Amino acid sequence: MVAAKPPRFKPINAKAEAELIKALLSLRDADECKRFLYDVCTPKEIGDLCDRWWIARLLDEGKLSYREMHALTGVSVTTIGRVARFLQQELFQGYRLVLDRAKSGNKKK
């Protein structure tokens, strides 16, 4: 009998997720946000978040191919495709929300 593979990622604890969101919402400015991110994330995790946000903005501009984005940023074509999928198809639409707010100059809608 072959053992089942363990799940790739551990499930997110809903209560812990809600508490993290509450903590993020309590941040008052960019300095506080940066300080919190550097405490809660590793430098690699922060770099990965920065890369994904850069890619989301490039995808939204629509001027470069995935290969051109990879050459410019060093981000893998797989990650670029994943960001594109979340930007275009997934239900959360978090990238779209923040991109649209940045374009309109509004903090909240």
Residue pairs with C-beta under 8 A, 6 or more apart in sequence:
23 36
24 33
24 36
27 33
27 36
37 46
37 49
38 46
41 49
51 73
51 74
51 75
51 79
52 75
52 79
52 83
54 73
54 75
55 69
55 73
55 75
55 79
55 80
55 83
56 83
56 87
56 95
56 99
57 99
58 64
58 69
58 72
58 73
59 69
59 80
59 83
59 84
59 87
60 87
60 95
60 99
64 72
66 77
66 80
66 81
66 84
67 77
69 75
69 80
70 76
70 77
70 80
83 95
86 92
86 94
86 95
87 95
87 96
87 99
100 109
101 107
101 108
101 109
